[in-house]
Amino acid sequence: MLELYHHGSSVCAAKVRFALAEKGVVPDEMHYVDILKGEQFTPEFLKINPKAVVPSMVHDDQIINESTVICQYVNEAFDGPALVPDDPLARARMRIWEKAVDEQLHPACGELTFVSCHRHIVMRLGEEKLKEFLSSTPDQSVTSKWKTRKQEIVRLGFDAPGIEDTIRLYDSYLFKMEDTLKQYQWLAGDQFSLADIALTPYVNRLDMLSMFGMWSDGRLPKVEAWFERIKAMNSFGPAFLDWCPEELTNDLKVFGAQSWPDVKRIIGMS
Ligand SMILES: N[C@@H](CCC(=O)N[C@@H](CS)C(=O)NCC(=O)O)C(=O)O
């Protein structure tokens, strides 16, 4: 019995859905946890994931948390195409990308997503429910200081201290990808791997936020070509688009477009 706890706009959940789809594995049950309504804070879910984050996988009653670990588990536990290269050097490159995502790009993405879109969505909860939503976040969550950081970003928006550095850090990863993709077809080498699976949600997040200007029009042509190849894969729609409700897809697009001038200014494009 395979179960996945996930959410439509969660980058980490999309990463796991992508790995599952590439392996040809279909979970028996998909549990939708609406992290913008606070469903991650229920006592039942906290028993599964004490950090109150998605995704969580339950395989034959065993809980597996942490999207990078889940993807590695999916690759090892199920038949299907190998998502880890044979060559030890390529495997090392793959793991460096996964580590960078976990340590830097994912925390940056949480901030960029909240400042440009999700803060507008959670404000719809109304002041009382918003207070409850923000105070329910455990100290150890998306990052070790997510509770205070989320509050700060929701309240201050682009005036939150450090937000500009965060956005520039995100942008710097696109440049790192471009450099790598000048050498190899895929991020770890000439084979599609968990590195591509790990980075796709972060490029797709920008795309869904109407921020594709970060690589289009000749700014980062290798990243653009890589993302086009990934979007053409059969697994892309089911992993990245189909689980995102229409209203949320629209919010990402509209609030993202409204924030794009700020992001553009911060990364020095205007
Ligand atoms: N290190 C965790 C991070 C998971 C994470 O940050 N999930 C986000 C969505 S992508 C979440 O559930 N956020 C809940 C919140 O912000 O309260 C993993 O890789 O699984």
The ligand as an SDF file (V2000), in Angstrom:
LIG
                    3D

 20 19  0  0  0  0  0  0  0  0999 V2000
   12.7050   19.4540    3.5210 N   0  0  0  0  0  0  0  0  0  0  0  0
   11.3230   19.1930    3.2260 C   0  0  0  0  0  0  0  0  0  0  0  0
   10.6360   20.5110    2.9430 C   0  0  0  0  0  0  0  0  0  0  0  0
    9.1610   20.3420    2.6330 C   0  0  0  0  0  0  0  0  0  0  0  0
    8.4710   21.6970    2.4930 C   0  0  0  0  0  0  0  0  0  0  0  0
    9.0730   22.7410    2.7060 O   0  0  0  0  0  0  0  0  0  0  0  0
    7.1790   21.6440    2.0950 N   0  0  0  0  0  0  0  0  0  0  0  0
    6.4150   22.8800    1.9410 C   0  0  0  0  0  0  0  0  0  0  0  0
    5.7390   22.8910    0.5710 C   0  0  0  0  0  0  0  0  0  0  0  0
    6.9370   22.7700   -0.7210 S   0  0  0  0  0  0  0  0  0  0  0  0
    5.3160   22.9230    2.9990 C   0  0  0  0  0  0  0  0  0  0  0  0
    4.6860   21.9300    3.2670 O   0  0  0  0  0  0  0  0  0  0  0  0
    5.0990   24.0910    3.6100 N   0  0  0  0  0  0  0  0  0  0  0  0
    4.1380   24.2560    4.6570 C   0  0  0  0  0  0  0  0  0  0  0  0
    4.1520   25.6380    5.2600 C   0  0  0  0  0  0  0  0  0  0  0  0
    4.7670   26.5450    4.6720 O   0  0  0  0  0  0  0  0  0  0  0  0
    3.5420   25.7810    6.3140 O   0  0  0  0  0  0  0  0  0  0  0  0
   11.2230   18.2370    2.0400 C   0  0  0  0  0  0  0  0  0  0  0  0
   12.1040   18.2800    1.1710 O   0  0  0  0  0  0  0  0  0  0  0  0
   10.2790   17.4280    1.9860 O   0  0  0  0  0  0  0  0  0  0  0  0
  1  2  1  0
  2  3  1  0
  2 18  1  0
  3  4  1  0
  4  5  1  0
  5  6  2  0
  5  7  1  0
  7  8  1  0
  8  9  1  0
  8 11  1  0
  9 10  1  0
 11 12  2  0
 11 13  1  0
 13 14  1  0
 14 15  1  0
 15 16  2  0
 15 17  1  0
 18 19  2  0
 18 20  1  0
M  END
$$$$
